[in-house]
Amino acid sequence: MRQCLPPPSFSMHKQDAAAANTAAKRANGRRKLVLDDARAHDRVRRSTYEESAAFLALKELEQEIDAVTHREHVDHIECVRKYERVKKTVRVYVFHTTREDGEGYTLHVVGRVVSPRREDPERGGSADGDIERGERRFSQFIRQMDISIDGTQRCSWLLHKSIGAKDGFELRGTFGAGSGGVADANVKLWLNHEPEIFSVAPDLARMVGSLFSTRGKLIGDLWGYCAVNRLISQEDSCEVRVDDSLLALLSSDGFPVPANKRVNFQALCEYVCAKKITVIPPIELKYKIRVGSTAPSKPDCYDIDMDVPNKHQNPTGPWLDKHNFGRDIDTLHGRIRAAMMHIDAHKARREYYCGLQ
C-alpha cells in the first residue's frame, strides 16, 4: 500500500507560518526589553534628581482632579445602570386603641410616603386620600420589623415571607396582671435599601470619603483611591501597592501583607467587605400604651429619610440637572491650562539641565 504525502505547497505554508510566528515573538521580546530599559532609566533619573516643590504641588492638584472625576464617574455609572434615586420621607405613625372593658389593646404601626399634595399642616400630615400611581407601600420600605411588649418579643415580620404590600400592622394584646393598664412597646425597623447599604468603618471612610455605601460603590471608590495615588502595579493590574494608609487599614485586623507590599486587589476587596463594613442597626421606636391615654387622631409621628428609585424620569436626567457643568468646567479648564503651561516649562528646564551631564 502506498503512503499518501501532502503536497509540497502545504509544507511550505506551514514553514512560513512558523517562521513568521518566531519572528513576531522575537520582535515582541525586543520591544519588551526596550520598554524595560526605558522604565529602568526613568526610575534612575527620578531617584537621582529631586522633584521641585512646584512639580509636587501640580501632582497633588492632578490627584485631586482625578479623585473628583472618578467619584463623578462612579455616580454616573450607577445612574446609567439603575434609576436615579431621589430623597423621600417615609412617615411612620404609632398609636393604639383599647377595648371597651379596658383590659385589651391594639397597637397600630402605619406608614406612608409623604406627599405635599396630601399634607395637612394642622395635623402634622394626613393619611387621607388616594395613593398616587406607582407609589410604594409602607411594607416595601422595611425588610424586617420586630415588636416587643414589656421586654418580650411578640411579633416578627419579614419582607421575603410576606404576600402583598401593606400600609400598616396591628398587634392585639392584653394588659398583664398588676400592670395598672400600662405597657411599654418597642418597635424595631430594619430599612429595605436597594441595593443594601452598609456602615463603613471610620478608617476606611476617610479613604473613600463615605460613611455609608453599597458593596459595589465601595469597591469602585477603593479602586479609584488606588488609581489616584498610583498604587496599581504596572506589571500586573490585578495587584496594588500598599501605602501607609492601606497598611494601617490592613494591619488593624491582621491582614497578611507581603514583604514587597503588593496585594491582590480581589483579596483586598474581600477583606474590606468582610471586616470593614457592618449592617446598619435598626431604628427603634419606643411607645407607652396606656388605657384611654392617646386618641388615634394624634399618634406618635416619626419621619425617616430614604433613597427611592425614581422610575418616572430619565435615569441620567436628575444627575445632569444637579450639576452646573458650565461654570465648573470653565473653572477646571482654566486651572488645567495654567497647570499644563507650568508643567511644560518645568519639563523644558529639567531636560535642559539633565542634558548637561
PyMOL commands that set and color helices and strands:
alter all, ss='L'
color gray80, all
select helices_A, chain A and resi 8-48+53-81+116-118+121-123+138-141+159-161+202-208+215-228+244-251+265-275+317-321+325-354
alter helices_A, ss='H'
color red, helices_A
select strands_A, chain A and resi 85-98+104-113+142-149+152-158+168-174+182-191+198-200+212-213+239-241+262-264+277-279+283-290+300-309
alter strands_A, ss='S'
color yellow, strands_A
deselect
rebuild
show_as cartoon
